[in-house]
Amino acid sequence: MAPPKSRPRVLSRELKALTESGLIDRMDYGVVPPKVEYRLTRKGKSFVPVIAAIRDWGDAPSHAGRLRRARDRNGSGITGPQAAPRGDARRSFETTSRR
């Protein structure tokens, strides 16, 4: 599943914050055109169960309807792991972290 679309400036700011907090590592290859890769650090990998738990909570029948209604009311989509089909968030984190 492709990540939700975001503006480059917002994405850059968020990646920088995640890097500064030690959740992801940034690998800059120093080539033209620019090539940069990100991967989860050990600290970042420790958050995978937390993200999965939040996704599972959001998928629970008692919460899913409320989340959909809130999304429909304010017109914004839910982003993040709860928007992904079950298991995708965990798999994409693990795939990214193996590089």
Order of alpha helices (4+ residues) and beta strands (2+ residues): alpha-beta-beta-alpha-alpha-alpha-alpha
